[in-house]
């Protein structure tokens, strides 16, 4: 399993793990170049951002597999390295078999949402090019939360697709550095939402003193009405790998975003063998690591 040293302090919530410098700067540049070289036909535009989908399409809750691009399954071996962390050890695949690549221009985010029950309840995300702030949200009414886990891919910021009100105050906020890996697991995946604010600059409350982690109440967006609403604290500041970013947080400074590419890596345990499509045979569901 992932090293306990990578666990983000988040009292009362299930584990989220943060690994800085998961890839090197040279590997990041290679990935960005390979992504830029992909055919325009692979890009799809949604909500003012672009995305690519790799590994296959989801059909009736199963994955209709298609080949992964070489930049994901060969050097720098992103999928295998994510598998090596142990994040997906509870799946037959042991490594991600589905990747959504999102491009976020500065100032562009994504509304609070849940990923839904098709995926194994673990998601691993690699960030390229820029930092961002990932917020996790609770529903305002906790009762019955575990009885309904069929949210849409994207939800409005204050209501989900079943008109369930969302608490606008994040339950947890973490800073994702370029080249980092974040792994969200268990109940934090199943029963919380996650989103990114539409801001071009992130402003922080001072982080400290020393290297002690913030308390659970401090590791959320500032709620004091005398403080600017956009000044935030992040729970993983003691795990950050970039000394300049860490100093900015200690001083309560600001960080400007630039274009960020995210590789959102998940497992769909049921995979359809595409060779049987077009036949009268019953679809064969297979478990396999992406080739």
N, C-alpha and C positions, 0 to 999 in steps of 0.2 A: 504494500500500500504506500501511498504518498507519505513522505516523512512528516511526523508530527511537528517538526520545526517549521513547516510551511503553513501550518494552520493559522488562519486569521483570528485574532481575539474577537469573539462575537458571543458574549455570554448570553445564554438562553436560546441560541440558534444553532442549527446543525452546521456541520463543518463546511467551510469554504477554504480552499488552499490557494496560496499565492507564491509563485516562483519567479523571482526577477531574473533577467538575463537567461531565459530558457534557451534562447538562440543567440549567436554572436552578431555583431554589427555586419560582418561580411555576409553571413547567412541571411540576415534581414534584407540587405541590398539585393542579393540574388533572388530572393522570393519576390520582392517588389518588382524587379525587372521582369521576371517570368510572368507575373500577374499582368503587368502592363502589355506583355507580348501576346496574351491570349486573344483569340479572335473576338471581334466586337459582337458577334452573334451569341457568345457565351454570356454577355452581360444582359441583365434585365433591370429596368428602372422601376422602383417602387418608392413612393413617399419621398421624393427628392433625393434619393440615394440609389446607388447601383449595387447589384449583387450577382454572384455566380453560385450555382449549385453543382456540387461534385459528388460522385458516388452513386447517383441514380435518382429516380423519381419515386415518390411515395404513392403507392397504389393500394387502396383498401387496407391501410394500416401496415403495409409491408413495403420493403425496398425493392424496386425493380432495378437491379444493379447495372451500372455502366462503369467503364474504366475510370480510375482516378488519374489526374495529370501527373506527369513525372515529377514536377516540383513538390508534390505532396508525398508521393510514395517512394521516391528515390532521394538522392542527396538534396537537401539536408535531412531527409528521413523524418519529417515532422510527425507523421502518424505513428510510426514505430516508436519514436521517442516519447510521444504521449502515452502509448501503450506501456512503455517501460516504467512509467511513474506508478503503475498499478491502479490508475483511476478507473479502468474498465475491467478489472480482474473478475468481477462478478458476471460478466457477459461471456458467451461462448467465443465472441470475436477477439476479445482481449485488447482491441485497439479500435479507434473510430473507423466507421465505414460510411459516414455521411458528413459532408462539410459544406457549410454555407459561408461564402466569402462576401463580406459586406464592405463597401467603401463609404466612409463617413467624412464628407468635407467639414472643415471647421465650422462650428455653429449648427451642425446637423446631428440629431440624436435619434432615439427611438422611444416610443411611448411605453409605459409599463405594460408588460405582457407575460404570459406563461407559454412555454414551448409545447405543452400538451403531452398526452399519454403515449403517443406513438414511439417516443424515444425511451431508451433506458434512462432512469432518473439521475444522470450525470452529464454535465456539459463542460468541455474544456475549450478555452478560448485563448488564442495567441494574438497579441496586438502587434501591429507593424506600423511604423512611420510616425506615430504620435501617441501621447498619453490620452486618457479619458477618465471620467469618473463613472463608475457603475453603481447604481442605487438598487437596493432590494426593498420591496414594499410589502406591507401586510394588507389584508382586507380589514375593513373597519369592524366587521362582525366576524369573530372567530368561530362562532357556533356553526356547525355544519360544513366547515371549511374542507374537511377531508372527504365529504360525501360527493363533492362535485369537482372533478378535475378534467374538465373538457373545455378549457379556455381557448380562444382563437389565437392565432399567431401574433396578432397585434391587438391591443385594447386601448380605448380612450384613457386619458390620464387619471380620471377620477371614478370611472365606472368600467366594469369588465363587460364581456359580451352577454352575460346573464344578469346585467343590472346589479351587480354586487359592488357596493361602494368600496373604493380603495383609499386607505389612509394616505394623504399626500406627503406625510413626513416619512422619509426613508427609515426603515428598521435598521439598515446597515448600508454604509457607503465605503467603497474601496477605490483606490487609485490604481489604474492599470498603466504601467509604464510601457514604452516601446520595447518589444522583444520579450515581454513577460508572458507567463501562462497563469490563468486563473481557472480553478476547477470548482464548480458548484455541485453539491451532492445532496442526496437524501431529502429531508423535509424542506430545506431552503430551496431546492429545485421544485419539489412537488407542490408546495402550498404557499409559496411566495411569488411575487412578480418581480421582474427586473427591468430596468430601463436606463436611458442616458438622456440627460437634459440637452435641450437645443441651445447651447451657449458656445461662444467662441473662446471665452476665457473663464478659467476656474479660479475663484478667490477662496482663500483658506483662513480659518482661524489658526492662531498659533498652536503648534503641536509640541507638547512637552509636559512637565520638565524631564530632562534626562532622556532615557530610552524607555521609560515605563509606558506600557500601552494605555490608551484611553479607556475609561470605564464605558460600560455599555451605553449609558445615557449620553456620554460625550461623543460617542462614535457615530452620531447621526447628525443630520443638518441642524444648525443652530435654531432654536425655537424662541430665544429671548427677543421680544419685540423691539428692544433697543438696538439690536444688532442687525446688520443687513442680512436679508434672507438668503442671499447667494453666497454667504461665507459658510464653508463647510469644514467638517472634520472627517478624516478617513481612518478606518479601523486598522488598516495594514501598514501604517506609516513606519513602524519599526522593521518591516520586512523589505522596504524599498532598497533597490540596488544602486540608484543614481544619487551620488552625494549632492549634486546641485539641486535636484528635486527635493531631497530630504531637507536641505538647508532652507529652501523656499517654504516648506511646510513649517519648519521650526519657527521661522520669522513671521508666519502668517501672511505670506506674499501671494502672488498670482502666477498662474501658468497659462500661456496662450496655446490653444490647440492648433494643429495643422491637420492635413488630410490623414485619416487613420484607416488602415485595412485591418479587419478582424477575420480570423479563421475560426469559425464556430464549429467545433468537432464533436460529434455525437455517435451513438450506436443505435441502429434499428435492428433489433434481434431477429426479426423475420425478414428474410431476403428471398425474393422470387428469382429463380433461375430463368433468365430471359430466353434461353434456348427452347423452352416449352411453349412460349407464346405463339398463338396462331394454330395450336393443335387442340384436340379435344380432350387432352389429358388434364386431370386435376392439377392445378398449379403446385409445384414442388417448392417448399420453403426450405432454404438451406441457411446454415450458419457458417460464415466464412470471413476470414480476414481480408481486407482489400488488397488486391494484387498490385 
